Amino acid sequence: MPTEDPETVLNLRRLEESAGGDRSLMLELVSLYLADSDAKLPGLLAAADETELHRMGRVAHGLKGSSAAMGCEEAARAFRVVEEMGRAGETHGLDGAVRDAQAAWRRACERLRSLAA
């Protein structure tokens, strides 16, 4: 479910804390997150398409953790839903949950890229 609150898309305070207040480290973390999550998302989508729920849950777990550490709260919550569905073997509503997670991740990435610009 999309949010209009920029703070839940990206909690900048959380990101700054993760970087210890160091702007250059923060930008490096942003770059690493963008590259890592961009590399992992196709695996999540493929696992969901192939109904490989255990693998999907593992990938979502990693994306949830890295998103939370970066302050991408909305994406972290959306990936948690996908992770829990994978662990529970739940397929009802899976397509929507994956679409929501991908959309939340895109919003977060957009905000992170604007920081680095």
N, C-alpha and C positions, 0 to 999 in steps of 0.2 A: 504494500500500500504506500503510495507516494506521500511525501511530506512536503510542506511548504516552509518548514522551519529550517533555515540554513544551519543552525546549530546542531540539529540532529543529522544532517547530511555530513557535516564536518565540524567536529568539536575542536576548534583550533587550540584551545587551552590544553586539551589532552595531547594533541600532536606536539605542542611546544614542550610539555612535560616529558614526553617520550624522548625528545631531543635534548633534554636538560637545558632548554633555553638557548641552545646554540643554533643560530639561523642556518649556518652552512651544513651542520649535521641534519637539521630538519629537512633541508632541500635534498640531501643525499637519501634520507629515509623515504621521502616522497618518491624519488626516482626509483629506488629499489622496490617499493610497494607497487608502483605502476607497472614496472617490468615483470615482477613476480606474479602479480594477480592477473595481468594480461596473458601470461604464459599458462596459468592454471585454469582460467575460466573455460577455455575450450574443452578441457578434460571433464570439468563438471557438466557442461552441456552434453557432451558425448555420453557420459555415464547416465545422465537422466534420460536421454533419447533411447539408450540401449537398456534401460531399466536395470542397470547395475547399481542397485541402491546402496550396497555396502561401500563401493568405490565412490559413489556420489557423496555419501555421507562423510567419508574421509577427506575428500577434496573440499567440501563445504566447511568442514571443521577448521582446516588450515586457513581458508579465506576468512572465516569468521574471526579467528584469532588475530590475524594480521590487520584486518579491518578495524577491529576494536582497538588494537595498539596504536593505530594511526588516527583514532578519533572519528572514524567513519561509522558512526553509531547506527544509522539506518541500514547500511549495508551489512554490518555485523549482525543485527537482528534478523535481517532477511536470510542471510546465510545460515543462521542458527535454525531457522524454520526448516530449511532444506536439509540441514544436517540431521535434525530430529526425525524428519520424514524418512531419510535414508536408514537411520538406525532402527526405526520402527517398522520398516518395510512397507510404508504407507505410499500408495500411488494415487489415491484420490486427492485431486487438487495439486498434484505435483507440477504439472505444466505451468500453472499460474504462479506457484511458489518460486519456481525457477525463473520465470519471466520477471517477477517482482524483485528477486535477488539481483538479476542482471541489470535491471533498470536502476536499482539503488546503487549498485556498484558504479554504473556509468555516471550517475549524478555525483558520486563521491570523487571519481577520477577527474571529472570536469572541474570540481572545486579545487582539487589538489594541483591540477595543471595550472590553474589561475594563480596559485601561490608562487609557482616556479617561474611564471612569465615576467 
